[in-house]
Amino acid sequence: MHRFFPAILTVLSLALAGSGAACAQSVAFRQAVAEAAARDEAVAAFYLDRNYDAIWTEADDAARRSALLAVLTRASDHALPVSRYDAAQLTDALRNARSERDRGRAEVAMTRAFLDYARDVQTGVLVPARIDPGILREVAVRDRRAQLEDFIAADPAAYLRQLPPKSVEYVQLMREKLALEDLIARGGWGPAVQAKALAPGESGPQVVALRDRLVEMGFLRQSASRSYDAALQRAVQAFQLRHGLTADGIAGPGTMQDINVPPEERLKSVIVAMERERWLPVDRGARHVWVNLTDFTARIVDRGKITFQTRSVIGKNVPDQRSPEFSDQMEYMVINPSWHVPRSISTKEYLPLLKMDRNAVSHLKITDRSGQVIPRESIDFAAYTAADFPFSMRQPPSDDNALGKVKFMFPNPHDIYLHDTPQKSLFAREVRAYSHGCIRLNDPFDFAYALLAPQSADPRGEFASHLSTAVETVISLAAPVPVHLVYFTAYPTAKGEMAYRRDVYGRDARIFEALTEAGVVLNPVRG
């Protein structure tokens, strides 16, 4: 028997204590509420403590009822699964209630719709870790009963207004969603450009098609020119900059591929970005580090303004090497670091080499569990497998150390951090996914100076003095700095323009598929 079944008996007992039609109606309503709420522990407990009084369906509840139905009517603006809390269906249930039992069922339906909407718009429709193992973000979900208690004690319209994320980025994403929906309804950006590539100096119908599409996208003014002139080249460069491409003004195959992405695909990116915004901490830190994996950049943000930015290299797009998404606190940096080789790399990549040649990977020291160096001559590498290999590997500080000259630590169970690298040539590439999961920085020294500036009168001098010793040195940050490893394929620039990136790991595609299964509609009809 359900734990809340005795509550239903309590409601029935009211009938024995009372008399008359009004009492019978009250009991019928309360019994219906108890029965409908019994499947949800939080809702059942909430109504039990209130003696099954209504919060939606009495005459005095009109303001609360109207406020909820109003936000549910516009729920699609937030890219939410409106079928979960269909405002029209709730309105029909209230309007067509012919008995107190009907009203009781409508009462609980309203409560469930409120709770579902509040959860979805505050902290997301999905549970991130269920979508992709690389999304390690933990979302602080509100307690359902506490949410109800807070709501009924507040002004209903004001309370509902404060539920969605308040970040500037979320508001801009929602604005872009609505704009894209209107654009799609008007026919989009016109036909795709059929040419695989176009370059300055060319002319003809495909150049005209490219020009027309960039005009529709807002990168170029209308013109009768049929040639790939300087104005068109500047427009292509502007498009490339907005989309994270090499800004050479040449519409090569990669650029043309992005130019031909239809607005429906961009809309998917925006919808997923809105969901991702709902997963992020409300307080990101007045100063924080922002690493957008799809953008291949790392930034320091101070009170909403980007004060430092550098290129980054992220994990390869292969299992076990994709960079994860999570938030943590950067606590210290290590100058002249040793590289403690992750076990997965030691056993999968280096052990097979050592079996063939004990002097392979000679830049690495073989150590026991206590960190003592073990002579290679004393080890029979062929006797071990990846499962039972008892040694570790370490690369001492050096010019060619895999971590370069500095690493930035935010201790986490995933063994992910930011660091320098001797492989500088990778930063010149457009797509920079080459690491084993950690984030490599193009300008790590400047990044260190920026982090040390609030606590040092001479951050460059302090850093250089430690660097010159060639000795591994730890410098703690006086105030830990939040770090957010994120994955946005659609995100507004500092000027409020929407920038798009490629779905490097395919994570957005999986998220959008899950949102669709949950009931999110790509291009809903708005009333």
Summary of the structure (lengths in Angstrom):
residues: 527
radius of gyration: 29.5
end to end distance: 44.4
largest distance: 97.1
contacts: 1593
relative contact order: 0.11
helix: 46%
strand: 15%
